[in-house]
Amino acid sequence: MKRSLLSLAALAACAWSIAVPAAADAAYPAKPVRIIVGYSAGGPTDAVARLVAAHLQTKLGQPFVVDNRAGAGSNIASEAVAAAAPDGYTLLVAAAPLTMNSHVYKNLKFDAVKSFVPISKLSSAPGVLAVRTDWGVGSVKEFVAAAKKEPGKFTYGTTGLGGSQHMATELFQRLAGVKLTHIPYKGASNVMTDLIAGHVDLAFMTATGAMPHLQAGKVKPLAVAGPQRLSGLPNVPTFAEAGYPAMISDSWNGLLAPAGTPEAIVKKLHAAAVEALQMPETRTKLESQGAIVIGNSPEEFRADIQREVAHWAEQFKAIKIEMQ
């Protein structure tokens, strides 16, 4: 009898241990959720994060607060989320450098594949090669001819060593057989400011961040590093049209949680995020900025991350960047 009572007590305790987390997952979110972004407010990644956060707040009934932690190539934000409790109350909106930084920075405190649970890739945007307006080149062909004539003379701005802009320009230099001089900046807005002022000659800019300046004629777009022309820049050809089909540069934004976050919470966040992306006003706003709306599954997003980590390992090996 005593043994039976002990067995029943053990079963009850086991059932309780299972039921409590399940109930907590079902009640999620029960308090404000923080979305950490590794870039400054007002940038393209921040803009996507705030669009999605607003809908998550409305849909799930708790504040979703965007917390900008710029610096170290977005590593500060990634490390903070990787170290956070896997309870769904600290999330990350990351960009393409998440899959690059392990090849640039030593002693990172996170792994792009192992430290996070992917929720959904939210959007992507191609790079646009833009030059200063007072430079007399009007096409990729003319630009390449000028660069070949005077190797190393022309400068390009980026957000830093090993970032998306830097890697896009390195790839194009290899494809076109040209030599340019790298000028790193602290952020995309700094690059754009100096490109408009003519202090640098060119830059690969993310379409979402550069679109207002491109459309206003403050800088001159030469080509789009994507599979198709952008609706906001219908007269700007793709690199494939310009003779460089391998010149593809994609900058994405995605929602992730710390590794170990319960599947029920991931599913709830995924459903709400995809719903946000499907809303006409959200889609229209993102597409007008040059973005492509995605909203894929956690499994698809994980496969994307794994593929990109492997891809960038080869790219960084080819250009021999010294790790910082």
C-alpha positions in Angstrom: 0.0 0.0 0.0 2.8 2.4 1.0 4.6 1.6 -2.3 1.5 2.2 -4.3 1.0 5.6 -2.6 4.6 6.5 -3.3 4.2 5.5 -7.0 1.1 7.6 -7.3 2.8 10.6 -5.7 5.7 10.2 -8.1 3.3 10.1 -11.1 1.5 13.1 -9.8 4.8 15.0 -9.4 5.8 14.0 -13.0 2.5 15.1 -14.4 2.8 18.5 -12.5 6.3 19.0 -13.9 5.0 18.6 -17.4 1.8 20.5 -16.9 3.4 23.7 -15.5 5.7 24.5 -18.4 2.9 23.6 -20.9 0.5 26.0 -19.1 3.2 28.7 -19.1 3.7 28.2 -22.9 0.0 28.4 -23.5 -0.2 31.7 -21.5 2.7 33.3 -23.4 3.3 36.1 -23.4 2.4 37.1 -19.9 4.7 40.1 -19.7 6.5 42.5 -22.1 8.8 41.0 -24.7 12.1 42.6 -25.7 13.3 42.4 -29.3 17.0 43.2 -29.5 18.4 44.7 -32.7 22.1 45.0 -33.4 21.8 48.2 -35.4 20.9 51.8 -34.8 17.4 53.1 -34.7 16.2 54.3 -38.1 18.2 51.8 -40.2 16.6 49.1 -42.4 16.8 46.2 -39.8 15.3 48.5 -37.1 12.5 49.5 -39.5 11.6 45.8 -40.1 11.8 45.0 -36.4 9.4 47.8 -35.5 6.9 46.9 -38.2 6.7 43.3 -36.9 6.9 44.3 -33.2 3.8 46.5 -33.6 1.8 43.7 -35.0 3.0 41.2 -32.4 2.0 43.6 -29.7 -1.5 43.9 -31.1 -1.9 40.2 -31.9 -0.5 38.8 -28.6 -1.6 41.4 -26.2 1.7 42.4 -24.6 4.3 45.1 -25.4 7.0 44.1 -27.8 9.8 46.6 -27.1 12.6 47.1 -29.6 16.0 47.5 -27.9 18.7 48.8 -30.2 22.2 47.6 -29.2 24.4 48.7 -32.1 28.1 47.9 -32.3 30.8 45.2 -33.0 29.1 44.2 -36.2 25.9 43.4 -34.4 27.7 40.9 -32.1 26.6 42.8 -28.9 23.0 42.1 -29.7 23.6 38.5 -30.8 25.6 37.7 -27.6 22.9 39.3 -25.4 20.1 37.1 -26.9 22.3 34.0 -27.0 22.8 34.4 -23.2 19.2 35.2 -22.4 16.7 32.8 -20.8 15.0 30.6 -23.4 11.5 31.7 -22.4 10.4 33.8 -25.3 10.8 37.1 -23.6 14.1 38.1 -25.3 14.2 37.9 -29.1 16.6 38.9 -31.8 16.0 40.6 -35.2 19.2 39.8 -37.0 20.6 40.5 -40.4 23.0 38.7 -42.8 26.2 39.5 -40.8 25.0 36.9 -38.2 26.2 34.2 -40.6 29.4 36.1 -41.4 30.8 37.2 -38.1 32.3 33.9 -37.0 34.7 34.3 -39.9 35.6 37.9 -38.9 35.7 38.0 -35.1 37.6 35.9 -32.7 36.2 34.5 -29.5 32.5 35.1 -30.2 30.2 34.1 -27.4 27.6 32.6 -29.7 27.2 30.3 -32.6 25.0 31.4 -35.5 23.5 27.9 -35.8 23.6 26.4 -32.3 22.8 29.5 -30.1 19.5 30.4 -31.6 16.1 29.0 -32.6 15.1 30.5 -36.0 11.5 31.7 -36.1 11.2 33.2 -39.6 13.2 35.1 -42.2 11.1 38.3 -42.4 12.4 40.0 -45.5 15.4 40.4 -47.8 16.7 43.2 -49.9 19.3 43.2 -52.7 22.3 45.5 -52.7 22.5 48.4 -55.0 25.7 49.7 -56.4 25.6 53.5 -56.1 28.2 56.2 -57.0 28.5 59.9 -56.3 26.4 62.0 -58.6 29.3 64.2 -59.9 31.2 61.2 -61.2 30.8 60.9 -65.0 30.0 57.2 -65.1 26.5 56.1 -66.0 26.7 52.4 -66.2 28.5 49.3 -64.7 30.5 49.1 -68.0 31.7 52.6 -67.7 32.5 52.2 -64.0 34.6 49.0 -64.6 36.5 50.7 -67.5 37.3 53.7 -65.2 38.4 51.4 -62.4 40.6 49.3 -64.6 42.3 52.4 -66.0 43.3 53.6 -62.6 43.6 50.7 -60.1 43.1 51.6 -56.5 42.1 55.2 -57.2 38.4 54.9 -56.5 37.1 54.5 -52.9 34.2 52.5 -51.6 32.5 53.0 -48.2 31.2 50.1 -46.0 29.9 49.6 -42.5 33.1 47.8 -41.6 35.4 44.9 -42.3 33.6 41.7 -43.2 30.1 43.2 -43.3 27.6 42.8 -46.1 28.7 45.9 -48.0 32.4 45.0 -47.8 31.8 41.4 -48.9 29.6 42.5 -51.8 32.3 44.9 -53.1 35.0 42.3 -52.6 32.9 39.9 -54.7 32.4 42.4 -57.5 36.1 43.3 -57.5 36.9 39.6 -58.2 34.2 39.3 -60.8 35.1 42.5 -62.7 38.9 42.3 -62.2 39.1 45.8 -60.6 40.9 47.1 -57.6 39.2 49.6 -55.3 40.2 51.2 -52.0 38.2 50.3 -48.9 37.0 53.1 -46.5 35.2 51.6 -43.4 32.6 53.6 -41.5 30.7 53.0 -38.2 27.3 52.7 -39.9 25.3 52.8 -43.1 24.0 56.3 -42.5 27.7 57.5 -42.3 28.5 55.8 -45.6 25.5 57.5 -47.3 26.3 60.9 -45.9 29.8 60.8 -47.3 28.7 59.3 -50.6 26.2 62.1 -51.0 28.9 64.6 -50.2 31.3 63.0 -52.6 33.9 62.0 -50.0 33.8 58.4 -51.3 33.2 57.3 -54.9 30.8 54.4 -54.5 29.1 52.0 -52.1 27.0 48.9 -52.2 23.9 50.0 -50.3 21.0 47.9 -49.1 18.0 48.9 -51.1 15.7 49.3 -48.1 18.0 51.8 -46.4 19.1 53.7 -49.6 15.9 53.9 -51.5 14.9 57.5 -50.5 18.3 58.8 -51.5 18.4 56.8 -54.7 14.9 58.0 -55.7 15.7 61.6 -54.8 18.8 61.6 -57.0 21.2 62.3 -54.2 23.4 59.3 -55.3 23.5 57.5 -58.7 22.4 53.8 -58.8 24.2 51.7 -61.5 22.9 48.2 -60.9 20.8 46.0 -58.5 22.5 42.9 -57.1 19.3 40.8 -57.1 17.4 38.5 -59.5 15.1 41.2 -60.8 14.7 45.0 -61.1 13.2 46.8 -58.2 9.8 48.4 -58.5 11.1 51.6 -56.8 14.0 51.8 -59.4 12.5 50.4 -62.6 15.1 51.9 -64.8 18.1 50.5 -63.0 19.3 47.2 -64.5 20.4 44.1 -62.6 24.0 43.0 -62.6 22.9 40.1 -64.7 21.7 42.5 -67.3 25.0 44.4 -67.0 27.0 41.2 -67.7 27.7 39.9 -64.2 25.1 37.2 -63.4 27.1 35.9 -60.4 26.9 39.3 -58.7 24.2 38.6 -56.1 24.2 40.4 -52.8 21.3 39.7 -50.5 20.7 41.4 -47.1 18.0 39.8 -45.0 16.3 40.3 -41.6 15.1 37.5 -39.5 13.5 36.8 -36.1 15.2 34.4 -33.7 15.0 33.3 -30.1 17.6 31.8 -27.7 18.3 28.1 -28.2 16.0 26.0 -26.0 12.9 28.2 -26.4 9.9 25.9 -26.2 8.4 24.9 -29.6 4.9 26.1 -28.6 6.3 29.6 -28.1 8.2 29.5 -31.4 5.1 28.4 -33.2 3.0 31.2 -31.7 5.6 33.8 -32.6 6.0 32.4 -36.1 2.3 32.5 -36.8 2.0 36.1 -35.6 5.1 37.3 -37.5 4.0 35.7 -40.7 0.5 37.2 -40.3 2.2 40.6 -39.8 4.1 40.2 -43.1 0.9 39.2 -45.0 -0.9 42.4 -44.0 -1.3 44.6 -47.1 0.0 47.7 -45.3 3.1 45.9 -44.1 3.8 44.3 -47.4 3.3 47.6 -49.3 5.6 49.5 -46.9 8.4 47.0 -47.2 8.1 46.6 -50.9 8.1 50.3 -51.4 11.5 50.4 -49.6 12.9 47.8 -52.0 12.4 44.8 -49.7 11.1 41.3 -50.6 8.7 39.9 -48.1 9.5 36.3 -47.1 8.0 34.9 -43.9 9.4 31.3 -44.2 9.2 28.5 -41.7 11.6 27.9 -38.8 13.0 24.9 -40.6 13.5 26.8 -43.8 15.2 29.7 -42.0 17.5 27.3 -40.1 18.5 25.7 -43.5 19.2 29.2 -44.9 21.4 30.1 -41.9 23.4 26.8 -42.2 23.9 27.3 -45.9 25.0 30.9 -45.5 27.5 30.1 -42.8 29.1 27.5 -45.1 29.0 29.9 -48.1 30.7 32.7 -46.2 33.4 30.4 -44.9 34.5 29.8 -48.6 34.2 33.5 -49.4 36.3 34.7 -46.5 38.9 32.1 -47.2 39.1 33.4 -50.8 39.7 37.0 -49.9 41.9 36.2 -46.8 40.5 38.6 -44.3 42.4 38.7 -41.0 40.2 37.9 -38.0 39.7 40.7 -35.5 
